[in-house]
Amino acid sequence: MANTSAVYARIDNDVKARAEAILARLGITPSSAIQMLYSQIILRQGLPFTPRIPAGAPLSMAGLTRGQLDASRGVPEDEADAVFAEEFGI
């Protein structure tokens, strides 16, 4: 029998289901995907991707550019929150 260890992680139910559906379409088990991730971490001596926040998605009003803020001019104040929530998810 192979010398293996269990890895336990808490993952959001929706994220888990969506990721496992993609893995199933690829014919990869979750265990194999984790094995691949760990192997790549060792090979690259770090994460096999660059963790970053997408440039087009500000996390707060403070993260908006002057152009984005200027584009909101003319929107009634009581509607501004809804506009920013719809457009930027904030």
MARBA-3410 file (N, C-alpha, C, O; in Angstrom, 1 decimal):
90
0.8,-1.2,0.0,0.0,0.0,0.0,0.9,1.2,0.0,1.9,1.3,0.6 ~ 0.5,2.3,-0.7,1.2,3.5,-0.8,1.3,4.2,0.5,0.4,4.1,1.4 ~ 2.4,5.0,0.7,2.5,5.7,1.9,1.9,7.1,1.7,2.4,8.0,1.1 ~ 0.6,7.3,2.2,-0.1,8.5,2.0,-0.6,9.1,3.3,-0.6,8.4,4.4 ~ -1.0,10.3,3.3,-1.6,11.0,4.4,-2.8,11.7,4.0,-3.0,12.1,2.8
-3.8,11.9,4.9,-5.0,12.6,4.6,-4.8,14.1,4.7,-4.0,14.6,5.6 ~ -5.5,14.9,3.9,-5.5,16.3,4.0,-6.9,16.8,4.2,-7.8,16.3,3.4 ~ -7.1,17.5,5.2,-8.5,18.0,5.5,-8.6,19.5,5.3,-7.7,20.2,5.8 ~ -9.6,19.9,4.7,-9.8,21.4,4.5,-11.3,21.7,4.5,-12.1,20.9,4.0 ~ -11.7,22.8,5.0,-13.1,23.3,5.0,-13.2,24.2,3.8,-12.5,25.1,3.6
-14.2,23.8,2.9,-14.4,24.5,1.7,-15.9,24.8,1.5,-16.8,24.0,1.9 ~ -16.2,26.0,1.1,-17.6,26.4,0.9,-18.3,25.4,0.0,-17.7,24.9,-1.0 ~ -19.5,25.0,0.3,-20.3,23.9,-0.4,-20.4,24.2,-1.9,-20.2,23.3,-2.7 ~ -20.7,25.5,-2.2,-20.9,25.8,-3.6,-19.6,25.7,-4.4,-19.6,25.2,-5.5 ~ -18.6,26.2,-3.8,-17.2,26.2,-4.4,-16.8,24.7,-4.7,-16.4,24.4,-5.8
-17.0,23.9,-3.7,-16.7,22.5,-3.8,-17.5,21.8,-4.9,-16.9,21.1,-5.7 ~ -18.7,22.0,-4.9,-19.6,21.4,-5.9,-19.2,21.8,-7.3,-19.1,21.0,-8.2 ~ -19.0,23.1,-7.5,-18.7,23.7,-8.8,-17.3,23.2,-9.3,-17.2,22.8,-10.4 ~ -16.3,23.2,-8.4,-15.0,22.7,-8.8,-15.0,21.2,-9.1,-14.4,20.7,-10.0 ~ -15.7,20.4,-8.3,-15.8,19.0,-8.5,-16.5,18.6,-9.8,-16.2,17.6,-10.4
-17.5,19.4,-10.1,-18.2,19.2,-11.4,-17.2,19.4,-12.6,-17.2,18.6,-13.6 ~ -16.3,20.4,-12.5,-15.3,20.6,-13.5,-14.3,19.5,-13.6,-14.0,19.0,-14.6 ~ -13.8,19.1,-12.4,-12.9,18.0,-12.3,-13.5,16.7,-12.9,-12.7,16.0,-13.6 ~ -14.7,16.5,-12.6,-15.4,15.2,-13.1,-15.4,15.3,-14.7,-15.1,14.2,-15.3 ~ -15.7,16.4,-15.2,-15.6,16.5,-16.7,-14.2,16.3,-17.3,-14.1,15.8,-18.4
-13.2,16.6,-16.5,-11.8,16.4,-16.9,-11.4,15.0,-16.6,-10.3,14.6,-17.0 ~ -12.2,14.2,-15.8,-11.8,12.9,-15.4,-10.8,12.9,-14.3,-10.0,11.9,-14.2 ~ -10.8,13.9,-13.5,-9.8,14.0,-12.4,-10.6,14.0,-11.1,-11.6,14.7,-10.9 ~ -10.1,13.1,-10.2,-10.7,13.1,-8.8,-10.2,14.3,-8.0,-9.1,14.8,-8.3 ~ -11.0,14.7,-7.0,-10.5,15.7,-6.1,-9.1,15.4,-5.5,-8.3,16.3,-5.4
-8.9,14.1,-5.1,-7.6,13.7,-4.5,-6.5,13.9,-5.5,-5.4,14.4,-5.2 ~ -6.7,13.5,-6.8,-5.7,13.7,-7.8,-5.4,15.2,-8.0,-4.3,15.6,-8.2 ~ -6.5,16.0,-8.0,-6.2,17.5,-8.2,-5.4,18.1,-7.1,-4.5,18.9,-7.3 ~ -5.7,17.6,-5.8,-4.9,18.1,-4.7,-3.4,17.6,-4.8,-2.5,18.3,-4.5 ~ -3.3,16.3,-5.2,-1.9,15.8,-5.5,-1.2,16.6,-6.5,0.0,16.9,-6.4
-1.9,17.0,-7.6,-1.2,17.8,-8.7,-0.8,19.2,-8.1,0.3,19.7,-8.4 ~ -1.7,19.8,-7.3,-1.4,21.1,-6.7,-0.2,21.0,-5.9,0.7,21.8,-6.0 ~ -0.2,20.0,-5.0,1.0,19.9,-4.1,2.3,19.6,-4.9,3.3,20.2,-4.5 ~ 2.2,18.8,-5.9,3.4,18.5,-6.7,3.9,19.8,-7.4,5.1,20.0,-7.5 ~ 3.0,20.6,-7.9,3.4,21.9,-8.5,3.9,22.9,-7.5,4.9,23.6,-7.8
3.4,22.9,-6.3,4.0,23.8,-5.3,5.4,23.4,-5.0,6.3,24.3,-4.8 ~ 5.7,22.1,-4.9,7.1,21.6,-4.7,7.9,22.0,-5.9,9.0,22.5,-5.7 ~ 7.5,21.7,-7.1,8.2,22.0,-8.3,8.6,23.4,-8.5,9.7,23.8,-8.9 ~ 7.6,24.3,-8.2,7.8,25.8,-8.4,8.3,26.5,-7.2,8.6,27.7,-7.2 ~ 8.4,25.7,-6.0,8.8,26.3,-4.8,7.8,27.5,-4.4,8.3,28.5,-3.9
6.6,27.3,-4.7,5.5,28.3,-4.4,4.3,27.9,-5.1,4.2,26.9,-5.7 ~ 3.3,28.8,-5.0,2.0,28.5,-5.7,2.2,28.5,-7.2,3.0,29.3,-7.8 ~ 1.5,27.6,-7.9,1.6,27.5,-9.4,0.8,28.6,-10.1,0.6,28.4,-11.3 ~ 0.4,29.6,-9.5,-0.3,30.7,-10.0,0.0,32.0,-9.2,0.5,31.9,-8.1 ~ -0.3,33.1,-9.7,-0.1,34.4,-9.0,-1.4,34.8,-8.4,-2.3,35.2,-9.1
-1.5,34.8,-7.1,-2.7,35.2,-6.4,-2.8,36.7,-6.6,-1.9,37.5,-6.2 ~ -3.9,37.2,-7.1,-4.1,38.6,-7.2,-5.6,39.0,-7.3,-6.4,38.1,-7.6 ~ -5.9,40.2,-7.1,-7.2,40.7,-7.3,-7.4,41.2,-8.7,-6.6,42.0,-9.2 ~ -8.4,40.8,-9.4,-8.6,41.2,-10.8,-8.7,42.8,-10.9,-9.3,43.4,-10.0 ~ -8.0,43.3,-11.8,-7.9,44.8,-12.0,-9.2,45.5,-12.1,-9.4,46.6,-11.6
-10.2,44.9,-12.7,-11.5,45.5,-13.0,-12.5,45.4,-11.9,-13.6,45.8,-12.0 ~ -12.1,44.9,-10.7,-13.0,44.7,-9.6,-12.6,45.3,-8.4,-12.0,44.7,-7.5 ~ -12.9,46.6,-8.2,-12.6,47.2,-6.9,-13.3,46.6,-5.7,-14.4,46.1,-5.9 ~ -12.7,46.6,-4.6,-13.2,45.9,-3.4,-14.1,46.9,-2.5,-14.9,46.5,-1.7 ~ -13.9,48.2,-2.8,-14.6,49.2,-2.0,-14.7,50.5,-2.8,-14.0,50.6,-3.9
-15.5,51.4,-2.3,-15.6,52.7,-3.0,-14.2,53.3,-3.1,-13.9,54.0,-4.1 ~ -13.3,53.1,-2.1,-12.0,53.7,-2.1,-11.2,53.2,-3.3,-10.2,53.8,-3.7 ~ -11.5,52.0,-3.8,-10.7,51.4,-4.9,-11.2,51.8,-6.2,-10.6,51.4,-7.2 ~ -12.2,52.7,-6.3,-12.7,53.2,-7.6,-11.7,54.2,-8.2,-11.1,55.0,-7.5 ~ -11.6,54.2,-9.5,-10.8,55.3,-10.2,-11.6,56.5,-10.3,-12.8,56.6,-10.1
-10.9,57.6,-10.6,-11.6,58.9,-10.7,-12.6,58.8,-11.8,-13.7,59.3,-11.7 ~ -12.3,58.1,-12.9,-13.2,57.9,-14.0,-14.5,57.2,-13.6,-15.6,57.5,-14.0 ~ -14.3,56.2,-12.8,-15.4,55.4,-12.3,-16.3,56.3,-11.4,-17.5,56.2,-11.5 ~ -15.7,57.1,-10.6,-16.4,57.9,-9.7,-17.1,59.0,-10.5,-18.3,59.3,-10.3 ~ -16.4,59.6,-11.5,-17.0,60.6,-12.3,-18.2,60.1,-13.1,-19.2,60.8,-13.4
-18.1,58.9,-13.5,-19.2,58.3,-14.3,-20.5,58.1,-13.5,-21.6,58.0,-14.0 ~ -20.4,58.2,-12.2,-21.5,58.1,-11.3,-22.2,59.4,-11.1,-23.3,59.5,-10.5 ~ -21.6,60.5,-11.5,-22.2,61.8,-11.3,-23.5,61.9,-12.0,-23.7,61.4,-13.1 ~ -24.5,62.5,-11.4,-25.8,62.6,-12.0,-26.7,61.5,-11.5,-27.9,61.5,-11.7 ~ -26.2,60.5,-10.8,-27.0,59.4,-10.2,-27.5,60.0,-8.9,-26.6,60.4,-8.0
-28.8,59.9,-8.6,-29.3,60.4,-7.3,-28.6,59.6,-6.2,-28.4,58.4,-6.3 ~ -28.3,60.3,-5.1,-27.5,59.7,-4.0,-28.2,58.4,-3.5,-27.5,57.5,-3.2 ~ -29.5,58.4,-3.4,-30.2,57.2,-2.9,-30.1,56.0,-3.9,-30.4,54.9,-3.5 ~ -29.7,56.3,-5.1,-29.6,55.2,-6.1,-28.1,54.8,-6.3,-27.8,53.7,-6.9 ~ -27.2,55.6,-5.8,-25.7,55.3,-6.0,-25.3,53.9,-5.5,-24.6,53.2,-6.2
-25.7,53.6,-4.3,-25.3,52.3,-3.8,-25.7,51.1,-4.7,-25.0,50.2,-4.9 ~ -27.0,51.2,-5.2,-27.5,50.2,-6.0,-26.7,50.1,-7.3,-26.4,49.0,-7.9 ~ -26.3,51.3,-7.9,-25.5,51.3,-9.1,-24.2,50.7,-8.9,-23.7,49.8,-9.7 ~ -23.5,51.0,-7.8,-22.1,50.5,-7.5,-22.2,49.0,-7.2,-21.4,48.2,-7.6 ~ -23.3,48.6,-6.5,-23.5,47.2,-6.2,-23.7,46.3,-7.5,-23.1,45.3,-7.7
-24.5,46.9,-8.4,-24.7,46.1,-9.7,-23.5,46.1,-10.6,-23.2,45.1,-11.1 ~ -22.8,47.2,-10.7,-21.7,47.3,-11.6,-20.4,46.7,-11.1,-19.7,46.1,-11.9 ~ -20.2,46.9,-9.8,-18.9,46.4,-9.3,-19.0,45.4,-8.1,-18.0,44.9,-7.7 ~ -20.2,45.1,-7.7,-20.4,44.1,-6.7,-19.9,44.6,-5.3,-19.6,43.8,-4.4 ~ -20.0,46.0,-5.1,-19.6,46.5,-3.8,-20.7,47.3,-3.2,-20.6,47.9,-2.1
END
